[in-house]
Amino acid sequence: IWNLFHKIIFFYIVISDKNEVIIFNVSRHTNRRYECIASNGYPPDVARSFQLTIQYAPELTLVFVSQTNEDLTSSLVFIDSIQNEIRLKCRILMNPIDKIYWMKDSNKLINNHHIHQYISTYMENYIIAELVIKNFSEDDQGEYTCVATNILGTNSKSLQLLIRTTTTTTANDTSSSAVLVDYVHHISPTLPIVSTSSRILSATKCLNTSDEPISSDEKN
């Protein structure tokens, strides 16, 4: 009798007439303990067990940790200029455990006062690698890659970090826009008013397309 010490099975097992076990679809899920029990009706039964260990190449998941501690899996993330600390989290499964490192634009990163790398092992063959960037600036924009490698292969995941651009309007621009809008609306009261930008655009078109000169009454 063969016993499998787990209830969830992700593979197929065939036991031959010679009590030989053949396992199909071998993967990291096949990594568990098996037991063979011999019995002929006269106690005691005899049992032998063994641990089957499966080696496999790295499997990665890369996420961006938001300010509300949510994990975002997008490959392109826009950073607010006021956000001082950036955190990337790389979840890795591999056996055997070997090298894990971070890269920015194809250059390997090293720890300093600005960039910190942390590695934690939560379960067997499950590792979390974190990258923390302090005082994120324009120079920090680029592609960040988590790389894991062992004797069975290398795998990597990347995401792009960019600073979100903002558009500002100065007081002088607002004042000039208001004067132009008021002037155009005076000479053409039927001109629709939507917003400052659209009114300026409509006003410009109105002034450019009008072939008739403005009469002295309209000027006053």
N, CA, C and O of each residue as an XYZ file, in Angstrom:
880
protein
N       0.857     -1.183      0.000
C       0.000      0.000      0.000
C       0.895      1.235      0.000
O       1.853      1.333      0.766
N       0.551      2.181     -0.888
C       1.289      3.440     -0.934
C       0.412      4.571     -0.387
O      -0.742      4.728     -0.784
N       0.977      5.341      0.518
C       0.273      6.493      1.078
C       0.939      7.776      0.617
O       2.163      7.861      0.524
N       0.102      8.782      0.327
C       0.587     10.105     -0.040
C       0.204     11.063      1.074
O      -0.971     11.169      1.425
N       1.195     11.771      1.640
C       0.965     12.573      2.837
C       0.392     13.960      2.521
O       0.732     14.933      3.195
N      -0.467     14.061      1.512
C      -1.176     15.307      1.202
C      -2.477     14.946      0.508
O      -2.530     13.956     -0.223
N      -3.507     15.714      0.717
C      -4.795     15.419      0.117
C      -4.941     16.038     -1.266
O      -5.624     15.476     -2.122
N      -4.299     17.207     -1.503
C      -4.424     17.877     -2.788
C      -3.390     17.299     -3.758
O      -2.192     17.318     -3.477
N      -3.855     16.791     -4.887
C      -2.971     16.141     -5.846
C      -3.000     16.920     -7.165
O      -4.064     17.127     -7.749
N      -1.812     17.351     -7.630
C      -1.700     18.085     -8.879
C      -1.032     17.231     -9.964
O      -0.608     17.766    -10.988
N      -0.933     15.933     -9.758
C      -0.235     15.073    -10.695
C      -0.880     13.686    -10.654
O      -1.794     13.431     -9.870
N      -0.382     12.797    -11.515
C      -0.960     11.457    -11.621
C       0.026     10.413    -11.116
O       1.228     10.504    -11.365
N      -0.508      9.405    -10.392
C       0.313      8.320     -9.857
C      -0.247      6.986    -10.351
O      -1.449      6.730    -10.268
N       0.633      6.162    -10.857
C       0.246      4.820    -11.307
C       1.089      3.804    -10.531
O       2.317      3.892    -10.499
N       0.397      2.822     -9.895
C       1.092      1.768     -9.145
C       1.002      0.471     -9.952
O      -0.093     -0.001    -10.255
N       2.151     -0.099    -10.295
C       2.178     -1.301    -11.122
C       1.966     -2.550    -10.273
O       1.901     -2.479     -9.045
N       1.858     -3.709    -10.955
C       1.694     -4.989    -10.248
C       2.901     -5.321     -9.387
O       2.802     -6.119     -8.456
N       4.033     -4.716     -9.692
C       5.248     -4.974     -8.931
C       5.432     -3.951     -7.804
O       6.516     -3.824     -7.234
N       4.356     -3.231     -7.497
C       4.403     -2.187     -6.462
C       5.407     -1.078     -6.775
O       6.016     -0.493     -5.879
N       5.562     -0.807     -8.071
C       6.396      0.309     -8.500
C       5.497      1.519     -8.739
O       4.414      1.400     -9.311
N       5.960      2.676     -8.293
C       5.183      3.909     -8.440
C       5.762      4.747     -9.579
O       6.961      5.022     -9.621
N       4.882      5.145    -10.500
C       5.271      6.029    -11.602
C       4.501      7.334    -11.441
O       3.272      7.329    -11.364
N       5.226      8.455    -11.390
C       4.613      9.772    -11.206
C       4.717     10.549    -12.515
O       5.797     10.688    -13.089
N       3.572     11.051    -12.973
C       3.522     11.834    -14.191
C       3.296     13.312    -13.852
O       2.892     13.656    -12.741
N       3.570     14.184    -14.851
C       3.411     15.637    -14.671
C       4.166     16.129    -13.437
O       3.614     16.830    -12.588
N       5.416     15.750    -13.361
C       6.237     16.145    -12.213
C       6.475     17.656    -12.231
O       6.874     18.225    -13.247
N       6.223     18.284    -11.094
C       6.462     19.718    -10.938
C       6.840     19.970     -9.483
O       7.068     19.025     -8.727
N       6.908     21.243     -9.087
C       7.242     21.548     -7.694
C       6.163     21.056     -6.740
O       6.432     20.869     -5.554
N       4.924     20.838     -7.244
C       3.849     20.327     -6.397
C       4.057     18.856     -6.043
O       3.417     18.349     -5.122
N       4.939     18.167     -6.759
C       5.215     16.753     -6.474
C       6.162     16.602     -5.298
O       6.441     15.488     -4.854
N       6.644     17.703     -4.805
C       7.637     17.727     -3.726
C       6.950     17.419     -2.383
O       6.398     18.320     -1.751
N       6.983     16.128     -1.939
C       6.319     15.727     -0.692
C       6.808     14.350     -0.255
O       7.666     13.747     -0.900
N       6.248     13.864      0.849
C       6.679     12.589      1.420
C       5.737     11.463      0.983
O       4.519     11.637      0.931
N       6.336     10.293      0.669
C       5.590      9.104      0.259
C       5.921      7.956      1.216
O       7.010      7.911      1.788
N       4.981      7.037      1.383
C       5.175      5.921      2.308
C       4.677      4.612      1.678
O       3.601      4.555      1.084
N       5.486      3.580      1.828
C       5.110      2.243      1.361
C       4.868      1.346      2.586
O       5.723      1.237      3.465
N       3.693      0.708      2.627
C       3.320     -0.144      3.756
C       3.133     -1.585      3.263
O       2.396     -1.831      2.309
N       3.797     -2.512      3.911
C       3.668     -3.940      3.581
C       2.900     -4.651      4.694
O       3.229     -4.520      5.873
N       1.865     -5.410      4.299
C       1.034     -6.105      5.278
C       0.578     -7.453      4.708
O       0.216     -7.545      3.535
N       0.599     -8.510      5.559
C       0.105     -9.823      5.138
C      -0.969    -10.373      6.080
O      -1.271    -11.567      6.063
N      -1.533     -9.500      6.890
C      -2.563     -9.913      7.824
C      -2.060    -10.276      9.190
O      -2.851    -10.441     10.119
N      -0.770    -10.403      9.333
C      -0.174    -10.709     10.633
C       0.636     -9.500     11.082
O       1.617     -9.130     10.438
N       0.231     -8.897     12.170
C       0.971     -7.718     12.640
C       2.374     -8.118     13.102
O       2.637     -9.273     13.438
N       3.279     -7.104     13.108
C       3.021     -5.707     12.750
C       3.232     -5.460     11.250
O       3.954     -6.196     10.576
N       2.582     -4.405     10.752
C       2.850     -3.979      9.373
C       4.221     -3.315      9.302
O       4.709     -2.762     10.288
N       4.825     -3.378      8.138
C       6.144     -2.768      7.928
C       5.969     -1.578      6.982
O       5.338     -1.694      5.932
N       6.533     -0.442      7.369
C       6.390      0.774      6.549
C       7.751      1.414      6.316
O       8.627      1.404      7.180
N       7.894      1.962      5.133
C       9.087      2.737      4.771
C       8.617      3.995      4.052
O       7.750      3.932      3.180
N       9.177      5.109      4.411
C       8.787      6.368      3.775
C      10.024      7.106      3.270
O      11.144      6.861      3.717
N       9.791      8.003      2.340
C      10.888      8.820      1.811
C      10.331     10.163      1.360
O       9.150     10.287      1.034
N      11.197     11.158      1.348
C      10.845     12.503      0.911
C      11.340     12.713     -0.516
O      12.529     12.566     -0.798
N      10.423     13.056     -1.405
C      10.794     13.348     -2.787
C      10.976     14.857     -2.926
O      10.046     15.626     -2.683
N      12.163     15.271     -3.315
C      12.479     16.690     -3.470
C      12.625     17.019     -4.950
O      13.402     16.387     -5.666
N      11.868     18.013     -5.396
C      11.895     18.427     -6.800
C      12.641     19.754     -6.912
O      12.353     20.708     -6.191
N      13.591     19.793     -7.817
C      14.294     21.033     -8.102
C      13.655     21.695     -9.331
O      13.260     21.013    -10.277
N      13.562     23.024     -9.305
C      12.913     23.726    -10.414
C      13.484     25.135    -10.540
O      14.049     25.691     -9.599
N      13.316     25.685    -11.732
C      13.805     27.037    -12.030
C      12.961     28.079    -11.301
O      11.842     27.779    -10.886
N      13.476     29.292    -11.137
C      12.746     30.340    -10.399
C      11.421     30.717    -11.061
O      11.304     30.758    -12.286
N      10.427     30.989    -10.211
C       9.135     31.537    -10.637
C       8.931     32.844     -9.886
O       9.035     32.880     -8.660
N       8.636     33.934    -10.623
C       8.624     35.273    -10.031
C       7.286     35.978    -10.221
O       6.582     35.776    -11.210
N       6.961     36.820     -9.226
C       5.863     37.783     -9.325
C       6.378     39.109     -8.779
O       6.868     39.168     -7.651
N       6.269     40.189     -9.585
C       6.780     41.502     -9.193
C       5.612     42.469     -9.024
O       4.753     42.577     -9.899
N       5.588     43.176     -7.881
C       4.502     44.119     -7.610
C       5.074     45.437     -7.101
O       6.172     45.491     -6.547
N       4.293     46.498     -7.306
C       4.587     47.807     -6.739
C       3.686     47.997     -5.529
O       2.473     47.807     -5.624
N       4.265     48.369     -4.394
C       3.503     48.549     -3.163
C       3.078     50.014     -3.067
O       3.918     50.907     -2.954
N       1.762     50.252     -3.113
C       1.248     51.619     -3.093
C       1.335     52.213     -1.691
O       1.713     51.535     -0.735
N       0.980     53.490     -1.587
C       1.026     54.173     -0.290
C      -0.007     53.608      0.682
O       0.117     53.783      1.895
N      -1.024     52.930      0.153
C      -2.026     52.287      1.003
C      -1.730     50.801      1.191
O      -2.594     50.034      1.614
N      -0.481     50.401      0.867
C      -0.013     49.016      1.023
C      -0.752     48.027      0.127
O      -0.878     46.851      0.468
N      -1.241     48.502     -1.018
C      -1.838     47.609     -1.998
C      -0.777     47.160     -2.994
O       0.107     47.935     -3.358
N      -0.866     45.913     -3.432
C       0.083     45.373     -4.398
C      -0.451     45.595     -5.810
O      -1.517     45.091     -6.164
N       0.303     46.359     -6.620
C      -0.082     46.642     -7.999
C       0.830     45.867     -8.937
O       2.053     45.915     -8.805
N       0.233     45.151     -9.886
C       1.016     44.300    -10.795
C       1.242     44.935    -12.154
O       1.700     44.260    -13.076
N       0.932     46.216    -12.303
C       1.094     46.888    -13.586
C       2.572     46.972    -13.976
O       3.440     47.101    -13.113
N       2.852     46.898    -15.283
C       4.235     47.004    -15.762
C       4.686     48.448    -15.911
O       5.865     48.704    -16.156
N       3.746     49.414    -15.765
C       4.078     50.836    -15.834
C       3.382     51.551    -14.679
O       2.158     51.515    -14.558
N       4.190     52.207    -13.825
C       3.646     52.881    -12.645
C       4.103     54.332    -12.654
O       5.287     54.618    -12.830
N       3.141     55.259    -12.459
C       3.457     56.681    -12.371
C       3.531     57.088    -10.903
O       2.634     56.786    -10.116
N       4.618     57.779    -10.547
C       4.895     58.153     -9.162
C       4.567     59.623     -8.951
O       4.943     60.466     -9.765
N       3.872     59.935     -7.867
C       3.645     61.329     -7.500
C       4.947     61.947     -7.008
O       5.725     61.299     -6.308
N       5.174     63.184     -7.373
C       6.436     63.843     -7.011
C       6.594     64.012     -5.507
O       7.711     64.172     -5.014
N       5.475     63.976     -4.768
C       5.545     64.157     -3.313
C       5.774     62.828     -2.580
O       5.925     62.814     -1.359
N       5.801     61.723     -3.317
C       5.988     60.414     -2.691
C       7.470     60.176     -2.448
O       8.239     60.045     -3.400
N       7.876     60.118     -1.192
C       9.292     60.044     -0.847
C       9.859     58.634     -0.916
O      11.014     58.449     -1.300
N       9.054     57.632     -0.545
C       9.568     56.271     -0.473
C       8.832     55.360     -1.460
O       7.602     55.323     -1.496
N       9.608     54.635     -2.250
C       9.073     53.699     -3.242
C       9.448     52.286     -2.833
O      10.595     52.027     -2.467
N       8.472     51.355     -2.892
C       8.728     49.962     -2.522
C       8.288     49.031     -3.642
O       7.159     49.093     -4.129
N       9.219     48.167     -4.035
C       8.927     47.096     -4.989
C       9.102     45.769     -4.271
O      10.030     45.594     -3.481
N       8.197     44.834     -4.556
C       8.247     43.535     -3.887
C       8.281     42.430     -4.938
O       7.459     42.402     -5.853
N       9.246     41.520     -4.793
C       9.421     40.409     -5.731
C       9.233     39.099     -4.971
O      10.003     38.789     -4.062
N       8.203     38.325     -5.345
C       7.934     37.033     -4.716
C       8.552     35.931     -5.589
O       8.322     35.865     -6.796
N       9.341     35.073     -4.938
C      10.132     34.101     -5.693
C       9.939     32.702     -5.128
O       9.979     32.499     -3.914
N       9.733     31.751     -6.012
C       9.728     30.316     -5.685
C      10.817     29.661     -6.506
O      10.835     29.787     -7.730
N      11.734     28.955     -5.838
C      12.759     28.217     -6.579
C      13.452     27.218     -5.665
O      13.512     27.388     -4.448
N      13.968     26.181     -6.290
C      14.708     25.148     -5.559
C      15.762     24.541     -6.495
O      15.410     23.981     -7.533
N      17.044     24.644     -6.141
C      17.567     25.232     -4.902
C      17.563     26.757     -4.946
O      17.516     27.366     -6.015
N      17.614     27.358     -3.753
C      17.710     28.810     -3.654
C      19.134     29.245     -3.971
O      20.102     28.700     -3.441
N      19.239     30.238     -4.847
C      20.576     30.691     -5.237
C      20.628     32.217     -5.246
O      20.454     32.844     -4.200
N      20.861     32.816     -6.396
C      21.098     34.255     -6.460
C      19.824     35.028     -6.755
O      19.010     34.635     -7.591
N      19.673     36.159     -6.033
C      18.572     37.094     -6.262
C      19.160     38.503     -6.235
O      19.890     38.852     -5.306
N      18.848     39.313     -7.247
C      19.375     40.675     -7.265
C      18.444     41.577     -8.087
O      17.566     41.106     -8.810
N      18.672     42.909     -7.948
C      17.865     43.915     -8.626
C      18.717     44.655     -9.655
O      19.925     44.817     -9.482
N      18.057     45.105    -10.739
C      18.738     45.888    -11.762
C      17.889     47.100    -12.126
O      16.661     47.068    -12.044
N      18.574     48.171    -12.533
C      17.897     49.356    -13.077
C      18.506     49.682    -14.429
O      19.695     49.984    -14.534
N      17.677     49.618    -15.458
C      18.147     49.892    -16.826
C      19.403     49.072    -17.151
O      20.391     49.599    -17.664
N      19.339     47.774    -16.841
C      20.414     46.809    -17.150
C      21.654     46.970    -16.281
O      22.669     46.327    -16.550
N      21.604     47.810    -15.245
C      22.727     47.976    -14.322
C      22.356     47.386    -12.959
O      21.294     47.685    -12.412
N      23.229     46.556    -12.425
C      22.980     45.908    -11.143
C      23.016     46.939    -10.021
O      23.924     47.768     -9.961
N      22.027     46.883     -9.132
C      21.936     47.833     -8.028
C      22.697     47.335     -6.804
O      22.784     46.134     -6.551
N      23.242     48.282     -6.056
C      23.915     47.962     -4.800
C      23.301     48.832     -3.700
O      22.762     49.906     -3.970
N      23.390     48.356     -2.475
C      22.834     49.108     -1.343
C      23.644     50.374     -1.065
O      24.874     50.362     -1.112
N      22.939     51.460     -0.776
C      23.579     52.698     -0.349
C      22.575     53.487      0.494
O      21.547     52.941      0.893
N      22.857     54.764      0.769
C      21.954     55.568      1.591
C      20.622     55.842      0.892
O      19.650     56.250      1.528
N      20.587     55.615     -0.411
C      19.421     55.943     -1.227
C      18.584     54.710     -1.587
O      17.360     54.788     -1.688
N      19.251     53.588     -1.777
C      18.592     52.346     -2.208
C      18.896     51.235     -1.207
O      20.049     51.030     -0.829
N      17.860     50.523     -0.782
C      18.018     49.427      0.174
C      17.348     48.167     -0.381
O      16.242     48.226     -0.917
N      18.030     47.034     -0.245
C      17.494     45.748     -0.693
C      17.360     44.815      0.513
O      18.268     44.697      1.336
N      16.197     44.155      0.591
C      15.941     43.219      1.688
C      15.476     41.881      1.114
O      14.761     41.833      0.113
N      15.898     40.791      1.770
C      15.480     39.450      1.378
C      14.974     38.713      2.606
O      15.664     38.651      3.624
N      13.772     38.154      2.516
C      13.169     37.418      3.626
C      12.688     36.058      3.132
O      12.155     35.949      2.027
N      12.874     35.017      3.953
C      12.395     33.676      3.638
C      11.201     33.367      4.544
O      11.350     33.258      5.761
N      10.018     33.227      3.943
C       8.804     32.985      4.717
C       8.493     31.502      4.857
O       8.036     31.061      5.911
N       8.734     30.740      3.815
C       8.548     29.295      3.845
C       9.670     28.667      3.037
O      10.440     29.356      2.367
N       9.747     27.349      3.114
C      10.785     26.657      2.366
C      10.647     26.948      0.876
O       9.590     26.742      0.279
N      11.735     27.431      0.292
C      11.817     27.738     -1.138
C      10.941     28.917     -1.560
O      10.747     29.132     -2.757
N      10.407     29.690     -0.604
C       9.614     30.871     -0.922
C      10.307     32.090     -0.329
O      10.479     32.192      0.886
N      10.700     33.010     -1.201
C      11.481     34.173     -0.784
C      10.786     35.446     -1.246
O      10.186     35.475     -2.320
N      10.864     36.489     -0.442
C      10.391     37.814     -0.837
C      11.584     38.768     -0.826
O      12.233     38.962      0.202
N      11.856     39.356     -1.984
C      12.926     40.346     -2.111
C      12.288     41.721     -2.285
O      11.442     41.908     -3.159
N      12.687     42.677     -1.461
C      12.117     44.020     -1.518
C      13.190     45.040     -1.901
O      14.349     44.942     -1.500
N      12.760     46.013     -2.687
C      13.628     47.128     -3.055
C      12.958     48.416     -2.582
O      11.814     48.698     -2.942
N      13.676     49.195     -1.774
C      13.152     50.454     -1.234
C      14.015     51.598     -1.748
O      15.238     51.581     -1.607
N      13.359     52.598     -2.350
C      14.062     53.768     -2.885
C      13.616     54.988     -2.083
O      12.431     55.321     -2.050
N      14.577     55.650     -1.438
C      14.288     56.837     -0.633
C      14.395     58.089     -1.501
O      15.257     58.183     -2.374
N      13.495     59.058     -1.243
C      13.527     60.354     -1.925
C      13.586     60.179     -3.445
O      14.530     60.623     -4.097
N      12.576     59.535     -3.986
C      12.515     59.252     -5.421
C      12.545     60.553     -6.219
O      11.787     61.481     -5.937
N      13.443     60.615     -7.237
C      13.607     61.823     -8.042
C      13.606     61.449     -9.524
O      13.444     60.282     -9.878
N      13.789     62.452    -10.384
C      13.791     62.216    -11.831
C      14.909     61.250    -12.234
O      14.746     60.462    -13.165
N      16.042     61.312    -11.531
C      17.153     60.421    -11.864
C      16.836     58.958    -11.571
O      17.499     58.060    -12.089
N      15.824     58.720    -10.741
C      15.465     57.344    -10.382
C      14.467     56.731    -11.358
O      14.152     55.545    -11.256
N      13.972     57.516    -12.291
C      13.035     56.981    -13.267
C      13.723     55.934    -14.144
O      14.910     56.051    -14.448
N      12.963     54.907    -14.549
C      13.537     53.885    -15.416
C      12.896     52.530    -15.207
O      11.863     52.407    -14.549
N      13.523     51.518    -15.777
C      13.015     50.151    -15.690
C      13.741     49.396    -14.577
O      14.969     49.313    -14.571
N      12.976     48.851    -13.643
C      13.524     48.083    -12.530
C      13.195     46.603    -12.728
O      12.065     46.237    -13.053
N      14.213     45.762    -12.524
C      14.080     44.330    -12.808
C      14.543     43.510    -11.616
O      15.609     43.753    -11.051
N      13.723     42.534    -11.245
C      14.099     41.550    -10.226
C      14.556     40.294    -10.950
O      13.857     39.782    -11.824
N      15.735     39.801    -10.583
C      16.322     38.640    -11.255
C      16.595     37.545    -10.231
O      17.167     37.802     -9.172
N      16.179     36.315    -10.557
C      16.469     35.153     -9.711
C      17.062     34.060    -10.602
O      16.598     33.831    -11.720
N      18.085     33.397    -10.091
C      18.756     32.376    -10.884
C      19.204     31.222    -10.008
O      19.586     31.418     -8.854
N      19.157     30.014    -10.561
C      19.739     28.833     -9.916
C      20.257     27.893    -10.997
O      20.321     28.275    -12.165
N      20.628     26.671    -10.624
C      21.270     25.766    -11.577
C      20.326     25.322    -12.691
O      20.776     24.785    -13.703
N      19.019     25.541    -12.515
C      18.040     25.095    -13.506
C      17.550     26.218    -14.412
O      16.780     25.966    -15.339
N      17.979     27.445    -14.162
C      17.581     28.524    -15.051
C      17.555     29.883    -14.381
O      17.844     30.027    -13.193
N      17.199     30.872    -15.181
C      17.104     32.263    -14.721
C      15.768     32.837    -15.155
O      15.305     32.595    -16.269
N      15.158     33.598    -14.266
C      13.898     34.253    -14.588
C      13.938     35.684    -14.066
O      14.656     35.981    -13.111
N      13.168     36.568    -14.690
C      13.160     37.969    -14.270
C      11.806     38.598    -14.581
O      11.079     38.157    -15.470
N      11.492     39.651    -13.810
C      10.288     40.445    -14.021
C      10.671     41.917    -13.915
O      11.508     42.292    -13.093
N      10.046     42.759    -14.762
C      10.405     44.180    -14.803
C       9.165     45.052    -14.738
O       8.064     44.632    -15.095
N       9.374     46.296    -14.266
C       8.339     47.327    -14.354
C       9.008     48.683    -14.508
O      10.157     48.880    -14.112
N       8.258     49.617    -15.096
C       8.765     50.953    -15.378
C       8.215     51.927    -14.353
O       7.016     51.932    -14.074
N       9.097     52.759    -13.788
C       8.696     53.795    -12.837
C       8.940     55.169    -13.453
O      10.059     55.486    -13.858
N       7.881     55.986    -13.520
C       7.980     57.335    -14.070
C       7.289     58.311    -13.130
O       6.317     57.960    -12.461
N       7.801     59.552    -13.084
C       7.182     60.584    -12.266
C       5.992     61.164    -13.019
O       6.097     61.490    -14.201
N       4.866     61.290    -12.334
C       3.660     61.853    -12.944
C       3.856     63.346    -13.168
O       4.198     64.075    -12.237
N       3.644     63.801    -14.390
C       3.799     65.218    -14.711
C       2.522     65.963    -14.392
O       1.422     65.440    -14.570
N       2.679     67.214    -13.910
C       1.527     68.061    -13.583
C       1.621     69.359    -14.358
O       2.720     69.846    -14.626
N       0.463     69.932    -14.725
C       0.398     71.192    -15.464
C      -0.126     72.278    -14.537
O      -1.175     72.123    -13.912
N       0.616     73.381    -14.455
C       0.207     74.492    -13.582
C      -0.079     75.728    -14.416
O       0.504     75.910    -15.485
N      -0.970     76.571    -13.933
C      -1.323     77.832    -14.595
C      -0.991     78.986    -13.669
O      -1.450     79.021    -12.527
N      -0.194     79.936    -14.155
C       0.211     81.060    -13.319
C      -0.906     82.080    -13.227
O      -1.849     82.064    -14.019
N      -0.789     82.983    -12.235
C      -1.798     84.022    -12.044
C      -1.859     84.947    -13.243
O      -2.948     85.367    -13.634
N      -0.685     85.286    -13.858
C      -0.644     86.177    -15.012
C      -1.356     85.567    -16.201
O      -2.090     86.250    -16.915
N      -1.129     84.239    -16.417
C      -1.797     83.561    -17.528
C      -3.297     83.591    -17.334
O      -4.036     83.812    -18.293
N      -3.773     83.371    -16.098
C      -5.199     83.363    -15.814
C      -5.813     84.738    -16.043
O      -6.906     84.866    -16.596
N      -5.077     85.776    -15.602
C      -5.564     87.141    -15.761
C      -5.662     87.522    -17.228
O      -6.658     88.110    -17.648
N      -4.630     87.192    -18.022
C      -4.621     87.506    -19.448
C      -5.732     86.770    -20.163
O      -6.387     87.328    -21.043
N      -5.949     85.507    -19.785
C      -6.998     84.711    -20.403
C      -8.361     85.328    -20.134
O      -9.206     85.385    -21.027
N      -8.583     85.797    -18.888
C      -9.862     86.379    -18.529
C     -10.121     87.649    -19.321
O     -11.250     87.882    -19.750
N      -9.080     88.492    -19.529
C      -9.226     89.726    -20.292
C      -9.609     89.424    -21.726
O     -10.506     90.062    -22.277
N      -8.932     88.448    -22.343
C      -9.216     88.081    -23.722
C     -10.631     87.535    -23.861
O     -11.343     87.868    -24.808
N     -11.030     86.700    -22.920
C     -12.375     86.123    -22.968
C     -13.431     87.210    -22.832
O     -14.405     87.216    -23.584
N     -13.259     88.132    -21.883
C     -14.221     89.206    -21.679
C     -14.323     90.098    -22.911
O     -15.413     90.548    -23.266
N     -13.191     90.352    -23.564
C     -13.176     91.216    -24.759
C     -13.925     90.556    -25.906
O     -14.744     91.188    -26.574
N     -13.634     89.279    -26.126
C     -14.285     88.561    -27.218
C     -15.772     88.426    -26.958
O     -16.579     88.560    -27.878
N     -16.144     88.160    -25.706
C     -17.559     88.017    -25.383
C     -18.296     89.345    -25.552
O     -19.495     89.364    -25.833
N     -17.564     90.469    -25.377
C     -18.178     91.787    -25.558
C     -18.519     92.020    -27.020
O     -19.589     92.543    -27.332
N     -17.616     91.635    -27.923
C     -17.865     91.871    -29.349
C     -18.751     90.788    -29.934
O     -19.309     90.972    -31.015
N     -18.895     89.646    -29.238
C     -19.752     88.572    -29.736
C     -20.455     87.923    -28.553
O     -20.014     86.879    -28.072
N     -21.550     88.529    -28.073
C     -22.222     88.026    -26.865
C     -22.740     86.606    -27.001
O     -22.966     85.930    -25.997
N     -22.935     86.140    -28.248
C     -23.477     84.780    -28.438
C     -22.413     83.709    -28.359
O     -22.735     82.524    -28.449
N     -21.140     84.089    -28.192
C     -20.060     83.092    -28.121
C     -20.255     82.224    -26.886
O     -20.357     82.751    -25.778
N     -20.311     80.893    -27.053
C     -20.556     80.020    -25.885
C     -19.407     80.054    -24.893
O     -18.241     80.134    -25.279
N     -19.742     79.995    -23.625
C     -18.744     79.990    -22.561
C     -18.707     78.597    -21.953
O     -19.699     78.139    -21.386
N     -17.548     77.909    -22.068
C     -17.409     76.561    -21.531
C     -16.369     76.524    -20.445
O     -16.684     76.224    -19.294
N     -15.151     76.819    -20.785
C     -14.060     76.872    -19.825
C     -13.053     77.873    -20.334
O     -13.153     78.336    -21.470
N     -12.073     78.215    -19.498
C     -11.087     79.219    -19.892
C     -10.360     78.818    -21.156
O     -10.238     79.615    -22.087
N      -9.867     77.562    -21.199
C      -9.084     77.118    -22.344
C      -9.915     77.068    -23.608
O      -9.458     77.491    -24.670
N     -11.155     76.544    -23.504
C     -11.996     76.429    -24.689
C     -12.467     77.800    -25.163
O     -12.608     78.025    -26.365
N     -12.714     78.730    -24.212
C     -13.127     80.070    -24.594
C     -12.025     80.798    -25.343
O     -12.288     81.514    -26.308
N     -10.789     80.611    -24.894
C      -9.659     81.243    -25.581
C      -9.549     80.707    -26.993
O      -9.326     81.465    -27.938
N      -9.708     79.370    -27.139
C      -9.621     78.753    -28.451
C     -10.724     79.273    -29.360
O     -10.472     79.605    -30.518
N     -11.969     79.348    -28.832
C     -13.091     79.843    -29.617
C     -12.902     81.318    -29.949
O     -13.218     81.771    -31.049
N     -12.380     82.055    -28.972
C     -12.153     83.479    -29.195
C     -11.121     83.702    -30.284
O     -11.291     84.578    -31.132
N     -10.077     82.937    -30.269
C      -9.026     83.066    -31.274
C      -9.578     82.776    -32.652
O      -9.284     83.491    -33.610
N     -10.381     81.722    -32.753
C     -10.992     81.382    -34.042
C     -11.902     82.515    -34.511
O     -11.927     82.868    -35.690
N     -12.649     83.076    -33.555
C     -13.582     84.147    -33.887
C     -12.842     85.347    -34.436
O     -13.264     85.934    -35.433
N     -11.731     85.723    -33.793
C     -10.956     86.880    -34.228
C     -10.262     86.637    -35.551
O     -10.158     87.546    -36.375
N      -9.782     85.415    -35.767
C      -9.022     85.087    -36.976
C      -9.911     84.916    -38.189
O      -9.480     85.199    -39.307
N     -11.157     84.456    -38.000
C     -12.022     84.146    -39.138
C     -12.920     85.309    -39.510
O     -13.565     85.263    -40.557
N     -12.985     86.337    -38.705
C     -13.846     87.479    -39.001
C     -13.194     88.376    -40.040
O     -12.097     88.889    -39.818
N     -13.857     88.568    -41.166
C     -13.305     89.409    -42.239
C     -13.775     90.853    -42.149
O     -13.184     91.738    -42.768
N     -14.851     91.101    -41.372
C     -15.399     92.446    -41.279
C     -14.736     93.218    -40.165
O     -14.571     92.675    -39.073
N     -14.351     94.455    -40.387
C     -13.745     95.276    -39.312
C     -14.760     95.596    -38.233
O     -15.963     95.628    -38.494
N     -14.292     95.826    -37.052
C     -15.145     96.144    -35.920
C     -15.565     97.610    -36.026
O     -14.732     98.505    -36.169
N     -16.856     97.828    -35.954
C     -17.379     99.195    -36.105
C     -17.073    100.009    -34.851
O     -16.716     99.453    -33.813
N     -17.210    101.305    -34.953
C     -16.946    102.176    -33.825
C     -17.919    101.940    -32.709
O     -17.563    102.105    -31.542
N     -19.189    101.542    -33.035
C     -20.162    101.250    -31.984
C     -19.782    100.004    -31.184
O     -19.934     99.951    -29.964
N     -19.281     99.002    -31.915
C     -18.875     97.757    -31.245
C     -17.664     97.983    -30.364
O     -17.524     97.367    -29.307
N     -16.760     98.905    -30.827
C     -15.581     99.201    -30.011
C     -15.992     99.827    -28.694
O     -15.411     99.533    -27.649
N     -16.990    100.689    -28.745
C     -17.427    101.359    -27.526
C     -18.345    100.474    -26.710
O     -18.810    100.882    -25.646
